[in-house]
Amino acid sequence: MPILMKLLYDFFPAILFYIAYKFYGIFVATGVLIVASAVQVGYLWIRHRRVETMHVITFILVLIFGGTTIILHDAIFLKWKVSIINWLFGLAFLASEIFMKKTLVQWLIEEGNKHHKSAQKQFDLPKNVWRKLNAMWAGYFLLIGFVNIYIVYQYSTRIWVDFKVFGMLGMTIVFILLQTWYLYKHLKKHHGH
């Protein structure tokens, strides 16, 4: 799946959440988010007989924090979920430096290309390049978590929803483009093209 298509697929529940929020408010939108996340995970399982860990973690947290938001009628739980999930991903990237033979970013890229032998050889990069990429991803996820908390406590729910859907999507696209440029620059240098 091309990276921008995958990004849109990953943001599919957030987009449905946004549409529901605009018409019915935060609590209906939260229910839509829970259902859309369940459909996303179910579709992946039916289609590929496997689900990415990121989707499973996201679904569980959406279910817990979204469910709490609906039951207690307080949006703060859903708002905090965004920071918690990003901090967990950031910590996973940092922990991979200690507990894995490869950085998490290297493992994810290799897993995504394991059916393409030519791509596997192409991504043979020095360890320091993988470590820098990994640190950038960790920093990005940790930063998004803190930016989210700032917006939660400084602005209205309407502005937070806009940030959650469009701000985070835009930031993620820019970050991925920067990562792609960094990776391409090192691939070109390392493979002498």
Buried (B, 14 or more C-beta within 10 A) or exposed (E): EEEEEEBBBBBBBBBBBBEBBEEEEBBBBBBBBBBBBBEBBEBBEEEEEEBBEBBEBBBEBBBBBBBBBBEEEEBBBBBBBBBBBBBBBBBBBBEBBEEEEBBBBBBBBBEBBEEEEEEEEEBEBEEEBBBBBBBBBBBBBBBBBEBBBEBBEEEEBEEBBBBBBBBBBEBBBEBBEEBEEBBEEBBEEBEEE
